[in-house]
Amino acid sequence: MANCPHCKGEINLTTIKQEKKGFGIIKQEILYSCPHCSSVLGVSRGKWTG
Ligand SMILES: [Zn+2]
């Protein structure tokens, strides 16, 4: 569990917003954003590793 650095809202794997930005099957980026304030928290390439 974590907290958003922007709005201090609670974030976890079930509430975090994931937006897939696909460039095909091999190159796929996932954008993670806060469900409360929609701030972008990070970008992951491929599968969730954290
Ligand atoms: Zn937030």
mmCIF file of the protein (N, C-alpha, C, O) and its ligand, coordinates in Angstrom:
data_MODEL
# 
_entry.id   MODEL 
# 
loop_
_entity.id 
_entity.type 
_entity.pdbx_number_of_molecules 
1 polymer     1 
2 non-polymer 1 
# 
_entity_poly.entity_id                      1 
_entity_poly.type                           'polypeptide(L)' 
_entity_poly.nstd_linkage                   no 
_entity_poly.nstd_monomer                   no 
_entity_poly.pdbx_seq_one_letter_code       MANCPHCKGEINLTTIKQEKKGFGIIKQEILYSCPHCSSVLGVSRGKWTG 
_entity_poly.pdbx_seq_one_letter_code_can   MANCPHCKGEINLTTIKQEKKGFGIIKQEILYSCPHCSSVLGVSRGKWTG 
_entity_poly.pdbx_strand_id                 A 
# 
loop_
_entity_poly_seq.entity_id 
_entity_poly_seq.num 
_entity_poly_seq.mon_id 
_entity_poly_seq.hetero 
1 1  MET n 
1 2  ALA n 
1 3  ASN n 
1 4  CYS n 
1 5  PRO n 
1 6  HIS n 
1 7  CYS n 
1 8  LYS n 
1 9  GLY n 
1 10 GLU n 
1 11 ILE n 
1 12 ASN n 
1 13 LEU n 
1 14 THR n 
1 15 THR n 
1 16 ILE n 
1 17 LYS n 
1 18 GLN n 
1 19 GLU n 
1 20 LYS n 
1 21 LYS n 
1 22 GLY n 
1 23 PHE n 
1 24 GLY n 
1 25 ILE n 
1 26 ILE n 
1 27 LYS n 
1 28 GLN n 
1 29 GLU n 
1 30 ILE n 
1 31 LEU n 
1 32 TYR n 
1 33 SER n 
1 34 CYS n 
1 35 PRO n 
1 36 HIS n 
1 37 CYS n 
1 38 SER n 
1 39 SER n 
1 40 VAL n 
1 41 LEU n 
1 42 GLY n 
1 43 VAL n 
1 44 SER n 
1 45 ARG n 
1 46 GLY n 
1 47 LYS n 
1 48 TRP n 
1 49 THR n 
1 50 GLY n 
# 
loop_
_struct_asym.id 
_struct_asym.entity_id 
A 1 
B 2 
# 
loop_
_chem_comp.id 
_chem_comp.type 
_chem_comp.mon_nstd_flag 
ALA 'L-peptide linking' y 
ARG 'L-peptide linking' y 
ASN 'L-peptide linking' y 
CYS 'L-peptide linking' y 
GLN 'L-peptide linking' y 
GLU 'L-peptide linking' y 
GLY 'peptide linking'   y 
HIS 'L-peptide linking' y 
ILE 'L-peptide linking' y 
LEU 'L-peptide linking' y 
LYS 'L-peptide linking' y 
MET 'L-peptide linking' y 
PHE 'L-peptide linking' y 
PRO 'L-peptide linking' y 
SER 'L-peptide linking' y 
THR 'L-peptide linking' y 
TRP 'L-peptide linking' y 
TYR 'L-peptide linking' y 
VAL 'L-peptide linking' y 
ZN  non-polymer         . 
# 
_pdbx_entity_nonpoly.entity_id   2 
_pdbx_entity_nonpoly.name        ? 
_pdbx_entity_nonpoly.comp_id     ZN 
# 
_pdbx_nonpoly_scheme.asym_id         B 
_pdbx_nonpoly_scheme.entity_id       2 
_pdbx_nonpoly_scheme.mon_id          ZN 
_pdbx_nonpoly_scheme.ndb_seq_num     1 
_pdbx_nonpoly_scheme.pdb_seq_num     101 
_pdbx_nonpoly_scheme.auth_seq_num    101 
_pdbx_nonpoly_scheme.pdb_mon_id      ZN 
_pdbx_nonpoly_scheme.auth_mon_id     ZN 
_pdbx_nonpoly_scheme.pdb_strand_id   A 
_pdbx_nonpoly_scheme.pdb_ins_code    . 
# 
loop_
_atom_site.group_PDB 
_atom_site.id 
_atom_site.type_symbol 
_atom_site.label_atom_id 
_atom_site.label_alt_id 
_atom_site.label_comp_id 
_atom_site.label_asym_id 
_atom_site.label_entity_id 
_atom_site.label_seq_id 
_atom_site.pdbx_PDB_ins_code 
_atom_site.Cartn_x 
_atom_site.Cartn_y 
_atom_site.Cartn_z 
_atom_site.occupancy 
_atom_site.B_iso_or_equiv 
_atom_site.pdbx_formal_charge 
_atom_site.auth_seq_id 
_atom_site.auth_comp_id 
_atom_site.auth_asym_id 
_atom_site.auth_atom_id 
_atom_site.pdbx_PDB_model_num 
ATOM   1   N  N  . MET A 1 1  ? 0.835  -1.195 0.000   1.00 0.00 ? 1   MET A N  1 
ATOM   2   C  CA . MET A 1 1  ? 0.000  0.000  0.000   1.00 0.00 ? 1   MET A CA 1 
ATOM   3   C  C  . MET A 1 1  ? 0.871  1.247  0.000   1.00 0.00 ? 1   MET A C  1 
ATOM   4   O  O  . MET A 1 1  ? 1.978  1.249  0.538   1.00 0.00 ? 1   MET A O  1 
ATOM   5   N  N  . ALA A 1 2  ? 0.360  2.297  -0.606  1.00 0.00 ? 2   ALA A N  1 
ATOM   6   C  CA . ALA A 1 2  ? 1.134  3.522  -0.707  1.00 0.00 ? 2   ALA A CA 1 
ATOM   7   C  C  . ALA A 1 2  ? 0.205  4.727  -0.669  1.00 0.00 ? 2   ALA A C  1 
ATOM   8   O  O  . ALA A 1 2  ? -1.019 4.602  -0.691  1.00 0.00 ? 2   ALA A O  1 
ATOM   9   N  N  . ASN A 1 3  ? 0.816  5.867  -0.614  1.00 0.00 ? 3   ASN A N  1 
ATOM   10  C  CA . ASN A 1 3  ? 0.037  7.088  -0.628  1.00 0.00 ? 3   ASN A CA 1 
ATOM   11  C  C  . ASN A 1 3  ? 0.495  7.984  -1.767  1.00 0.00 ? 3   ASN A C  1 
ATOM   12  O  O  . ASN A 1 3  ? 1.683  8.069  -2.078  1.00 0.00 ? 3   ASN A O  1 
ATOM   13  N  N  . CYS A 1 4  ? -0.444 8.626  -2.361  1.00 0.00 ? 4   CYS A N  1 
ATOM   14  C  CA . CYS A 1 4  ? -0.143 9.551  -3.446  1.00 0.00 ? 4   CYS A CA 1 
ATOM   15  C  C  . CYS A 1 4  ? 0.659  10.735 -2.907  1.00 0.00 ? 4   CYS A C  1 
ATOM   16  O  O  . CYS A 1 4  ? 0.262  11.345 -1.914  1.00 0.00 ? 4   CYS A O  1 
ATOM   17  N  N  . PRO A 1 5  ? 1.770  11.064 -3.541  1.00 0.00 ? 5   PRO A N  1 
ATOM   18  C  CA . PRO A 1 5  ? 2.589  12.188 -3.082  1.00 0.00 ? 5   PRO A CA 1 
ATOM   19  C  C  . PRO A 1 5  ? 1.930  13.538 -3.348  1.00 0.00 ? 5   PRO A C  1 
ATOM   20  O  O  . PRO A 1 5  ? 2.359  14.568 -2.827  1.00 0.00 ? 5   PRO A O  1 
ATOM   21  N  N  . HIS A 1 6  ? 0.894  13.515 -4.159  1.00 0.00 ? 6   HIS A N  1 
ATOM   22  C  CA . HIS A 1 6  ? 0.249  14.785 -4.516  1.00 0.00 ? 6   HIS A CA 1 
ATOM   23  C  C  . HIS A 1 6  ? -0.945 15.106 -3.619  1.00 0.00 ? 6   HIS A C  1 
ATOM   24  O  O  . HIS A 1 6  ? -1.063 16.213 -3.094  1.00 0.00 ? 6   HIS A O  1 
ATOM   25  N  N  . CYS A 1 7  ? -1.823 14.121 -3.454  1.00 0.00 ? 7   CYS A N  1 
ATOM   26  C  CA . CYS A 1 7  ? -3.032 14.385 -2.668  1.00 0.00 ? 7   CYS A CA 1 
ATOM   27  C  C  . CYS A 1 7  ? -3.076 13.574 -1.377  1.00 0.00 ? 7   CYS A C  1 
ATOM   28  O  O  . CYS A 1 7  ? -4.038 13.664 -0.614  1.00 0.00 ? 7   CYS A O  1 
ATOM   29  N  N  . LYS A 1 8  ? -2.028 12.782 -1.136  1.00 0.00 ? 8   LYS A N  1 
ATOM   30  C  CA . LYS A 1 8  ? -1.914 11.935 0.053   1.00 0.00 ? 8   LYS A CA 1 
ATOM   31  C  C  . LYS A 1 8  ? -3.008 10.858 0.131   1.00 0.00 ? 8   LYS A C  1 
ATOM   32  O  O  . LYS A 1 8  ? -3.251 10.267 1.183   1.00 0.00 ? 8   LYS A O  1 
ATOM   33  N  N  . GLY A 1 9  ? -3.637 10.631 -0.983  1.00 0.00 ? 9   GLY A N  1 
ATOM   34  C  CA . GLY A 1 9  ? -4.686 9.627  -1.013  1.00 0.00 ? 9   GLY A CA 1 
ATOM   35  C  C  . GLY A 1 9  ? -4.114 8.219  -0.988  1.00 0.00 ? 9   GLY A C  1 
ATOM   36  O  O  . GLY A 1 9  ? -2.979 7.974  -1.398  1.00 0.00 ? 9   GLY A O  1 
ATOM   37  N  N  . GLU A 1 10 ? -4.924 7.314  -0.499  1.00 0.00 ? 10  GLU A N  1 
ATOM   38  C  CA . GLU A 1 10 ? -4.494 5.937  -0.391  1.00 0.00 ? 10  GLU A CA 1 
ATOM   39  C  C  . GLU A 1 10 ? -4.551 5.243  -1.752  1.00 0.00 ? 10  GLU A C  1 
ATOM   40  O  O  . GLU A 1 10 ? -5.517 5.357  -2.506  1.00 0.00 ? 10  GLU A O  1 
ATOM   41  N  N  . ILE A 1 11 ? -3.483 4.529  -2.020  1.00 0.00 ? 11  ILE A N  1 
ATOM   42  C  CA . ILE A 1 11 ? -3.396 3.848  -3.310  1.00 0.00 ? 11  ILE A CA 1 
ATOM   43  C  C  . ILE A 1 11 ? -3.010 2.396  -3.091  1.00 0.00 ? 11  ILE A C  1 
ATOM   44  O  O  . ILE A 1 11 ? -2.112 2.097  -2.304  1.00 0.00 ? 11  ILE A O  1 
ATOM   45  N  N  . ASN A 1 12 ? -3.671 1.522  -3.767  1.00 0.00 ? 12  ASN A N  1 
ATOM   46  C  CA . ASN A 1 12 ? -3.226 0.138  -3.781  1.00 0.00 ? 12  ASN A CA 1 
ATOM   47  C  C  . ASN A 1 12 ? -3.511 -0.469 -5.152  1.00 0.00 ? 12  ASN A C  1 
ATOM   48  O  O  . ASN A 1 12 ? -4.053 0.194  -6.037  1.00 0.00 ? 12  ASN A O  1 
ATOM   49  N  N  . LEU A 1 13 ? -3.151 -1.694 -5.309  1.00 0.00 ? 13  LEU A N  1 
ATOM   50  C  CA . LEU A 1 13 ? -3.221 -2.323 -6.623  1.00 0.00 ? 13  LEU A CA 1 
ATOM   51  C  C  . LEU A 1 13 ? -4.640 -2.398 -7.172  1.00 0.00 ? 13  LEU A C  1 
ATOM   52  O  O  . LEU A 1 13 ? -4.833 -2.494 -8.384  1.00 0.00 ? 13  LEU A O  1 
ATOM   53  N  N  . THR A 1 14 ? -5.628 -2.354 -6.290  1.00 0.00 ? 14  THR A N  1 
ATOM   54  C  CA . THR A 1 14 ? -6.996 -2.476 -6.775  1.00 0.00 ? 14  THR A CA 1 
ATOM   55  C  C  . THR A 1 14 ? -7.608 -1.132 -7.143  1.00 0.00 ? 14  THR A C  1 
ATOM   56  O  O  . THR A 1 14 ? -8.565 -1.067 -7.914  1.00 0.00 ? 14  THR A O  1 
ATOM   57  N  N  . THR A 1 15 ? -7.045 -0.050 -6.580  1.00 0.00 ? 15  THR A N  1 
ATOM   58  C  CA . THR A 1 15 ? -7.636 1.249  -6.851  1.00 0.00 ? 15  THR A CA 1 
ATOM   59  C  C  . THR A 1 15 ? -6.823 2.086  -7.824  1.00 0.00 ? 15  THR A C  1 
ATOM   60  O  O  . THR A 1 15 ? -7.324 3.062  -8.383  1.00 0.00 ? 15  THR A O  1 
ATOM   61  N  N  . ILE A 1 16 ? -5.583 1.710  -8.022  1.00 0.00 ? 16  ILE A N  1 
ATOM   62  C  CA . ILE A 1 16 ? -4.742 2.501  -8.911  1.00 0.00 ? 16  ILE A CA 1 
ATOM   63  C  C  . ILE A 1 16 ? -5.246 2.401  -10.352 1.00 0.00 ? 16  ILE A C  1 
ATOM   64  O  O  . ILE A 1 16 ? -5.721 1.355  -10.796 1.00 0.00 ? 16  ILE A O  1 
ATOM   65  N  N  . LYS A 1 17 ? -5.129 3.495  -11.049 1.00 0.00 ? 17  LYS A N  1 
ATOM   66  C  CA . LYS A 1 17 ? -5.599 3.508  -12.427 1.00 0.00 ? 17  LYS A CA 1 
ATOM   67  C  C  . LYS A 1 17 ? -4.470 3.109  -13.359 1.00 0.00 ? 17  LYS A C  1 
ATOM   68  O  O  . LYS A 1 17 ? -3.372 3.664  -13.331 1.00 0.00 ? 17  LYS A O  1 
ATOM   69  N  N  . GLN A 1 18 ? -4.785 2.132  -14.179 1.00 0.00 ? 18  GLN A N  1 
ATOM   70  C  CA . GLN A 1 18 ? -3.787 1.679  -15.133 1.00 0.00 ? 18  GLN A CA 1 
ATOM   71  C  C  . GLN A 1 18 ? -4.273 1.981  -16.545 1.00 0.00 ? 18  GLN A C  1 
ATOM   72  O  O  . GLN A 1 18 ? -5.381 1.623  -16.945 1.00 0.00 ? 18  GLN A O  1 
ATOM   73  N  N  . GLU A 1 19 ? -3.404 2.649  -17.271 1.00 0.00 ? 19  GLU A N  1 
ATOM   74  C  CA . GLU A 1 19 ? -3.740 2.948  -18.649 1.00 0.00 ? 19  GLU A CA 1 
ATOM   75  C  C  . GLU A 1 19 ? -2.680 2.352  -19.558 1.00 0.00 ? 19  GLU A C  1 
ATOM   76  O  O  . GLU A 1 19 ? -1.511 2.734  -19.517 1.00 0.00 ? 19  GLU A O  1 
ATOM   77  N  N  . LYS A 1 20 ? -3.102 1.433  -20.356 1.00 0.00 ? 20  LYS A N  1 
ATOM   78  C  CA . LYS A 1 20 ? -2.154 0.756  -21.235 1.00 0.00 ? 20  LYS A CA 1 
ATOM   79  C  C  . LYS A 1 20 ? -1.932 1.560  -22.506 1.00 0.00 ? 20  LYS A C  1 
ATOM   80  O  O  . LYS A 1 20 ? -2.863 1.951  -23.209 1.00 0.00 ? 20  LYS A O  1 
ATOM   81  N  N  . LYS A 1 21 ? -0.675 1.781  -22.756 1.00 0.00 ? 21  LYS A N  1 
ATOM   82  C  CA . LYS A 1 21 ? -0.323 2.467  -23.989 1.00 0.00 ? 21  LYS A CA 1 
ATOM   83  C  C  . LYS A 1 21 ? 0.439  1.496  -24.854 1.00 0.00 ? 21  LYS A C  1 
ATOM   84  O  O  . LYS A 1 21 ? 1.659  1.363  -24.754 1.00 0.00 ? 21  LYS A O  1 
ATOM   85  N  N  . GLY A 1 22 ? -0.287 0.838  -25.684 1.00 0.00 ? 22  GLY A N  1 
ATOM   86  C  CA . GLY A 1 22 ? 0.314  -0.239 -26.462 1.00 0.00 ? 22  GLY A CA 1 
ATOM   87  C  C  . GLY A 1 22 ? 0.943  0.229  -27.744 1.00 0.00 ? 22  GLY A C  1 
ATOM   88  O  O  . GLY A 1 22 ? 0.387  1.046  -28.478 1.00 0.00 ? 22  GLY A O  1 
ATOM   89  N  N  . PHE A 1 23 ? 2.094  -0.295 -27.993 1.00 0.00 ? 23  PHE A N  1 
ATOM   90  C  CA . PHE A 1 23 ? 2.750  -0.099 -29.274 1.00 0.00 ? 23  PHE A CA 1 
ATOM   91  C  C  . PHE A 1 23 ? 2.949  -1.458 -29.924 1.00 0.00 ? 23  PHE A C  1 
ATOM   92  O  O  . PHE A 1 23 ? 3.923  -1.687 -30.640 1.00 0.00 ? 23  PHE A O  1 
ATOM   93  N  N  . GLY A 1 24 ? 2.023  -2.337 -29.664 1.00 0.00 ? 24  GLY A N  1 
ATOM   94  C  CA . GLY A 1 24 ? 2.206  -3.711 -30.110 1.00 0.00 ? 24  GLY A CA 1 
ATOM   95  C  C  . GLY A 1 24 ? 2.344  -4.618 -28.911 1.00 0.00 ? 24  GLY A C  1 
ATOM   96  O  O  . GLY A 1 24 ? 2.191  -4.182 -27.770 1.00 0.00 ? 24  GLY A O  1 
ATOM   97  N  N  . ILE A 1 25 ? 2.624  -5.839 -29.160 1.00 0.00 ? 25  ILE A N  1 
ATOM   98  C  CA . ILE A 1 25 ? 2.693  -6.814 -28.077 1.00 0.00 ? 25  ILE A CA 1 
ATOM   99  C  C  . ILE A 1 25 ? 4.011  -6.695 -27.317 1.00 0.00 ? 25  ILE A C  1 
ATOM   100 O  O  . ILE A 1 25 ? 4.043  -6.855 -26.097 1.00 0.00 ? 25  ILE A O  1 
ATOM   101 N  N  . ILE A 1 26 ? 5.072  -6.422 -28.020 1.00 0.00 ? 26  ILE A N  1 
ATOM   102 C  CA . ILE A 1 26 ? 6.388  -6.401 -27.386 1.00 0.00 ? 26  ILE A CA 1 
ATOM   103 C  C  . ILE A 1 26 ? 6.598  -5.118 -26.599 1.00 0.00 ? 26  ILE A C  1 
ATOM   104 O  O  . ILE A 1 26 ? 7.002  -5.151 -25.437 1.00 0.00 ? 26  ILE A O  1 
ATOM   105 N  N  . LYS A 1 27 ? 6.325  -3.997 -27.235 1.00 0.00 ? 27  LYS A N  1 
ATOM   106 C  CA . LYS A 1 27 ? 6.487  -2.724 -26.561 1.00 0.00 ? 27  LYS A CA 1 
ATOM   107 C  C  . LYS A 1 27 ? 5.157  -2.280 -25.988 1.00 0.00 ? 27  LYS A C  1 
ATOM   108 O  O  . LYS A 1 27 ? 4.285  -1.808 -26.717 1.00 0.00 ? 27  LYS A O  1 
ATOM   109 N  N  . GLN A 1 28 ? 5.005  -2.429 -24.698 1.00 0.00 ? 28  GLN A N  1 
ATOM   110 C  CA . GLN A 1 28 ? 3.772  -1.989 -24.070 1.00 0.00 ? 28  GLN A CA 1 
ATOM   111 C  C  . GLN A 1 28 ? 4.098  -1.242 -22.789 1.00 0.00 ? 28  GLN A C  1 
ATOM   112 O  O  . GLN A 1 28 ? 4.798  -1.754 -21.915 1.00 0.00 ? 28  GLN A O  1 
ATOM   113 N  N  . GLU A 1 29 ? 3.587  -0.040 -22.690 1.00 0.00 ? 29  GLU A N  1 
ATOM   114 C  CA . GLU A 1 29 ? 3.821  0.746  -21.493 1.00 0.00 ? 29  GLU A CA 1 
ATOM   115 C  C  . GLU A 1 29 ? 2.521  0.885  -20.727 1.00 0.00 ? 29  GLU A C  1 
ATOM   116 O  O  . GLU A 1 29 ? 1.450  1.053  -21.309 1.00 0.00 ? 29  GLU A O  1 
ATOM   117 N  N  . ILE A 1 30 ? 2.636  0.812  -19.428 1.00 0.00 ? 30  ILE A N  1 
ATOM   118 C  CA . ILE A 1 30 ? 1.462  0.986  -18.584 1.00 0.00 ? 30  ILE A CA 1 
ATOM   119 C  C  . ILE A 1 30 ? 1.655  2.228  -17.731 1.00 0.00 ? 30  ILE A C  1 
ATOM   120 O  O  . ILE A 1 30 ? 2.640  2.373  -17.007 1.00 0.00 ? 30  ILE A O  1 
ATOM   121 N  N  . LEU A 1 31 ? 0.684  3.113  -17.846 1.00 0.00 ? 31  LEU A N  1 
ATOM   122 C  CA . LEU A 1 31 ? 0.735  4.361  -17.113 1.00 0.00 ? 31  LEU A CA 1 
ATOM   123 C  C  . LEU A 1 31 ? -0.071 4.195  -15.828 1.00 0.00 ? 31  LEU A C  1 
ATOM   124 O  O  . LEU A 1 31 ? -1.240 3.810  -15.865 1.00 0.00 ? 31  LEU A O  1 
ATOM   125 N  N  . TYR A 1 32 ? 0.561  4.489  -14.691 1.00 0.00 ? 32  TYR A N  1 
ATOM   126 C  CA . TYR A 1 32 ? -0.143 4.375  -13.417 1.00 0.00 ? 32  TYR A CA 1 
ATOM   127 C  C  . TYR A 1 32 ? -0.492 5.770  -12.910 1.00 0.00 ? 32  TYR A C  1 
ATOM   128 O  O  . TYR A 1 32 ? 0.367  6.647  -12.818 1.00 0.00 ? 32  TYR A O  1 
ATOM   129 N  N  . SER A 1 33 ? -1.758 5.956  -12.586 1.00 0.00 ? 33  SER A N  1 
ATOM   130 C  CA . SER A 1 33 ? -2.161 7.269  -12.099 1.00 0.00 ? 33  SER A CA 1 
ATOM   131 C  C  . SER A 1 33 ? -3.050 7.148  -10.870 1.00 0.00 ? 33  SER A C  1 
ATOM   132 O  O  . SER A 1 33 ? -3.721 6.138  -10.660 1.00 0.00 ? 33  SER A O  1 
ATOM   133 N  N  . CYS A 1 34 ? -3.038 8.194  -10.074 1.00 0.00 ? 34  CYS A N  1 
ATOM   134 C  CA . CYS A 1 34 ? -3.796 8.225  -8.831  1.00 0.00 ? 34  CYS A CA 1 
ATOM   135 C  C  . CYS A 1 34 ? -5.298 8.254  -9.120  1.00 0.00 ? 34  CYS A C  1 
ATOM   136 O  O  . CYS A 1 34 ? -5.744 9.030  -9.965  1.00 0.00 ? 34  CYS A O  1 
ATOM   137 N  N  . PRO A 1 35 ? -6.086 7.418  -8.428  1.00 0.00 ? 35  PRO A N  1 
ATOM   138 C  CA . PRO A 1 35 ? -7.525 7.411  -8.652  1.00 0.00 ? 35  PRO A CA 1 
ATOM   139 C  C  . PRO A 1 35 ? -8.222 8.633  -8.052  1.00 0.00 ? 35  PRO A C  1 
ATOM   140 O  O  . PRO A 1 35 ? -9.390 8.895  -8.342  1.00 0.00 ? 35  PRO A O  1 
ATOM   141 N  N  . HIS A 1 36 ? -7.504 9.371  -7.221  1.00 0.00 ? 36  HIS A N  1 
ATOM   142 C  CA . HIS A 1 36 ? -8.122 10.508 -6.548  1.00 0.00 ? 36  HIS A CA 1 
ATOM   143 C  C  . HIS A 1 36 ? -7.879 11.816 -7.287  1.00 0.00 ? 36  HIS A C  1 
ATOM   144 O  O  . HIS A 1 36 ? -8.799 12.610 -7.481  1.00 0.00 ? 36  HIS A O  1 
ATOM   145 N  N  . CYS A 1 37 ? -6.638 12.035 -7.696  1.00 0.00 ? 37  CYS A N  1 
ATOM   146 C  CA . CYS A 1 37 ? -6.300 13.307 -8.322  1.00 0.00 ? 37  CYS A CA 1 
ATOM   147 C  C  . CYS A 1 37 ? -5.778 13.137 -9.744  1.00 0.00 ? 37  CYS A C  1 
ATOM   148 O  O  . CYS A 1 37 ? -5.447 14.116 -10.413 1.00 0.00 ? 37  CYS A O  1 
ATOM   149 N  N  . SER A 1 38 ? -5.708 11.899 -10.198 1.00 0.00 ? 38  SER A N  1 
ATOM   150 C  CA . SER A 1 38 ? -5.308 11.586 -11.570 1.00 0.00 ? 38  SER A CA 1 
ATOM   151 C  C  . SER A 1 38 ? -3.876 11.980 -11.892 1.00 0.00 ? 38  SER A C  1 
ATOM   152 O  O  . SER A 1 38 ? -3.511 12.095 -13.062 1.00 0.00 ? 38  SER A O  1 
ATOM   153 N  N  . SER A 1 39 ? -3.060 12.189 -10.861 1.00 0.00 ? 39  SER A N  1 
ATOM   154 C  CA . SER A 1 39 ? -1.659 12.473 -11.119 1.00 0.00 ? 39  SER A CA 1 
ATOM   155 C  C  . SER A 1 39 ? -0.948 11.203 -11.562 1.00 0.00 ? 39  SER A C  1 
ATOM   156 O  O  . SER A 1 39 ? -1.204 10.113 -11.051 1.00 0.00 ? 39  SER A O  1 
ATOM   157 N  N  . VAL A 1 40 ? -0.062 11.371 -12.513 1.00 0.00 ? 40  VAL A N  1 
ATOM   158 C  CA . VAL A 1 40 ? 0.686  10.224 -12.995 1.00 0.00 ? 40  VAL A CA 1 
ATOM   159 C  C  . VAL A 1 40 ? 1.755  9.854  -11.979 1.00 0.00 ? 40  VAL A C  1 
ATOM   160 O  O  . VAL A 1 40 ? 2.581  10.684 -11.599 1.00 0.00 ? 40  VAL A O  1 
ATOM   161 N  N  . LEU A 1 41 ? 1.729  8.609  -11.547 1.00 0.00 ? 41  LEU A N  1 
ATOM   162 C  CA . LEU A 1 41 ? 2.654  8.163  -10.503 1.00 0.00 ? 41  LEU A CA 1 
ATOM   163 C  C  . LEU A 1 41 ? 3.850  7.426  -11.065 1.00 0.00 ? 41  LEU A C  1 
ATOM   164 O  O  . LEU A 1 41 ? 4.913  7.385  -10.445 1.00 0.00 ? 41  LEU A O  1 
ATOM   165 N  N  . GLY A 1 42 ? 3.679  6.854  -12.219 1.00 0.00 ? 42  GLY A N  1 
ATOM   166 C  CA . GLY A 1 42 ? 4.800  6.131  -12.786 1.00 0.00 ? 42  GLY A CA 1 
ATOM   167 C  C  . GLY A 1 42 ? 4.427  5.424  -14.070 1.00 0.00 ? 42  GLY A C  1 
ATOM   168 O  O  . GLY A 1 42 ? 3.254  5.265  -14.408 1.00 0.00 ? 42  GLY A O  1 
ATOM   169 N  N  . VAL A 1 43 ? 5.457  5.008  -14.771 1.00 0.00 ? 43  VAL A N  1 
ATOM   170 C  CA . VAL A 1 43 ? 5.260  4.275  -16.011 1.00 0.00 ? 43  VAL A CA 1 
ATOM   171 C  C  . VAL A 1 43 ? 6.011  2.976  -15.931 1.00 0.00 ? 43  VAL A C  1 
ATOM   172 O  O  . VAL A 1 43 ? 7.177  2.943  -15.539 1.00 0.00 ? 43  VAL A O  1 
ATOM   173 N  N  . SER A 1 44 ? 5.353  1.917  -16.297 1.00 0.00 ? 44  SER A N  1 
ATOM   174 C  CA . SER A 1 44 ? 5.997  0.620  -16.266 1.00 0.00 ? 44  SER A CA 1 
ATOM   175 C  C  . SER A 1 44 ? 5.977  0.008  -17.655 1.00 0.00 ? 44  SER A C  1 
ATOM   176 O  O  . SER A 1 44 ? 5.007  0.136  -18.402 1.00 0.00 ? 44  SER A O  1 
ATOM   177 N  N  . ARG A 1 45 ? 7.049  -0.644 -17.971 1.00 0.00 ? 45  ARG A N  1 
ATOM   178 C  CA . ARG A 1 45 ? 7.102  -1.309 -19.267 1.00 0.00 ? 45  ARG A CA 1 
ATOM   179 C  C  . ARG A 1 45 ? 6.861  -2.783 -19.073 1.00 0.00 ? 45  ARG A C  1 
ATOM   180 O  O  . ARG A 1 45 ? 7.579  -3.458 -18.336 1.00 0.00 ? 45  ARG A O  1 
ATOM   181 N  N  . GLY A 1 46 ? 5.842  -3.271 -19.744 1.00 0.00 ? 46  GLY A N  1 
ATOM   182 C  CA . GLY A 1 46 ? 5.533  -4.689 -19.625 1.00 0.00 ? 46  GLY A CA 1 
ATOM   183 C  C  . GLY A 1 46 ? 4.738  -4.982 -18.381 1.00 0.00 ? 46  GLY A C  1 
ATOM   184 O  O  . GLY A 1 46 ? 3.814  -4.248 -18.031 1.00 0.00 ? 46  GLY A O  1 
ATOM   185 N  N  . LYS A 1 47 ? 5.095  -6.044 -17.723 1.00 0.00 ? 47  LYS A N  1 
ATOM   186 C  CA . LYS A 1 47 ? 4.308  -6.495 -16.597 1.00 0.00 ? 47  LYS A CA 1 
ATOM   187 C  C  . LYS A 1 47 ? 4.604  -5.692 -15.346 1.00 0.00 ? 47  LYS A C  1 
ATOM   188 O  O  . LYS A 1 47 ? 5.653  -5.063 -15.210 1.00 0.00 ? 47  LYS A O  1 
ATOM   189 N  N  . TRP A 1 48 ? 3.657  -5.735 -14.453 1.00 0.00 ? 48  TRP A N  1 
ATOM   190 C  CA . TRP A 1 48 ? 3.810  -5.106 -13.142 1.00 0.00 ? 48  TRP A CA 1 
ATOM   191 C  C  . TRP A 1 48 ? 4.872  -5.877 -12.370 1.00 0.00 ? 48  TRP A C  1 
ATOM   192 O  O  . TRP A 1 48 ? 4.762  -7.090 -12.192 1.00 0.00 ? 48  TRP A O  1 
ATOM   193 N  N  . THR A 1 49 ? 5.903  -5.166 -11.911 1.00 0.00 ? 49  THR A N  1 
ATOM   194 C  CA . THR A 1 49 ? 6.986  -5.855 -11.222 1.00 0.00 ? 49  THR A CA 1 
ATOM   195 C  C  . THR A 1 49 ? 7.050  -5.487 -9.751  1.00 0.00 ? 49  THR A C  1 
ATOM   196 O  O  . THR A 1 49 ? 7.791  -6.108 -8.989  1.00 0.00 ? 49  THR A O  1 
ATOM   197 N  N  . GLY A 1 50 ? 6.277  -4.478 -9.340  1.00 0.00 ? 50  GLY A N  1 
ATOM   198 C  CA . GLY A 1 50 ? 6.380  -4.047 -7.972  1.00 0.00 ? 50  GLY A CA 1 
ATOM   199 C  C  . GLY A 1 50 ? 5.327  -4.699 -7.108  1.00 0.00 ? 50  GLY A C  1 
ATOM   200 O  O  . GLY A 1 50 ? 5.269  -4.443 -5.906  1.00 0.00 ? 50  GLY A O  1 
HETATM 201 ZN ZN . ZN  B 2 .  ? -3.460 11.723 -5.797  1.00 0.00 2 101 ZN  A ZN 1 
# 
